[in-house]
């Protein structure tokens, strides 16, 4: 039995819709029929009253009351009013209720079948249903006044119930004929809707749809990357567990809208191209992420986007370790490349039996590296910052850029682990930009100078280069996300990261002309309670 109903869901839905439409149509028709009966009877009563008042105010009828034989003129006028108004009868009677007119002339001169006392006493017209000589009728009576305001008679107008019911029956017939139209439309629509619903659900039964929904939900929740779906209005329609954890503090939830301008532009690009895009780096709420986007299409029309978001530089549980590994990896890569070049040179000199020159290169290399490592170890107490500076020295050497650290520089301040992860990207990105700018502008003569101090209330870093400098009109724009003078993708993020990190640390950055000919960036970080001096704990 269960399988039978499962196979015939389309039939069940069609029958259900048809039954609902049929019952609704019948109920509406019956209700409207009752309303129509009352409206017609009310209308007939009001119509009878109007005709009765019209007859009661007819001057010829009023004047005829003074005639020797009033019925001669009044009968003629009553018949004329009856024909004009389609009333079933118009009767005029005197104060003693003796008829002066009647559709049947034989009844003239006889008293009326119903009492006229209520009209005479109230001096007002009335509407009522009653049975008279002509049969059951909807009646209206109105008093007739002479010039002195005295009641001299009464006009009585009626519409026979038989005729009224016949008219109502005609209305009912037309009503039920019209009711067939929505029934036919409803039957056809029910079949079409049921078939379309079946098509939209890919022929799946409710149990199968329910299981697939639960399966999809469980799959999304198990994905370790943050997965978010949005519609074309940038409104979030679903988020998995990782996405809720990652963006909880940023007030992003289902039915909320993304406010990051670059992210919205990225979504627009995917919608317009209707193609997946991967490994897009974006800065979202002061953190850098890598995004993959896949469009949700229906008949080549994009209905939404699936975003897979991964933090680029940190994972919550391993933030500090990742930063250290990143700096040490860059340092080792630069050293490996540089040492490989030196080793090849030394090997060549040995093969040429230039032993003194080979020994001199080895001695200079050892001395130079020991000097810079010794200087950083004694002058910079924070290990992450020292590692960052060492990595940039090696990176600059690899790019044939002379990076000089002022010998008078000293940094005794030690950041806590959380704030250190904000400060290192600041100096790292600014030095990296200075090296690139100097290399592209000055070539083999490229120079970068770094100096720093924590004397006083602030920690100050100065980074200078002999690059092209920063035009005054661009100083306000270079920190915006996406602004870059470089070619290719994934640029325009470094200084935006610097700006956001400075906001976290309540710091400032200033741009000026360098004595080397390029730009000078001055970074100022206030020494607050989260900064401690070496030995002062």
ABEGO torsion letter per residue (X at the ends): XAAAAAAAAAAAAAAAAAAAAAAAAAAAAAAAAAAAAAAAAAAAAAAAAAAAAAAAABAAAAAAAABABAAAAAAAAAAAAAAAAGBABBBBBBAAGBBABBABAAABGBBBABBAAAAAAAGBBBBBBBBBAAEBBBBBBBBBBBAAGBBABBBBBBBBAAAAAAAAAAAAAAAAAAAAAAAAAAAAAAAAAAAAAAAAAGGBBAAAAAAAAAAAAAAAAABABBBBBBBAAGBBABBBAAAAAAAAAAGBBBGBBBABAAAAAAAAAAAAAGBBBBGBBBBBGGBBBBBBBBBBBBGGBBABBBBBBBBAABBAAAAAAAAAAAAAAAAAAAAAAAAAAAAAAAAAAAAAGBAAAAAAAAAAAAAAAAAAAAAAAAABABAAAAAAAAAAAAAAAAAGBBBBBBAABBBABBBBAAAAAAAAAAAAAAAAAAAAAAAAAAEAABBBBBBBBABEABBBBBBBBABAEBBAAAAAAAABBGBBABBEBGBGAAAAAAAAAAAAAGBBBBBBBBAAGBBBBBBBBBBBAABBBBGBX
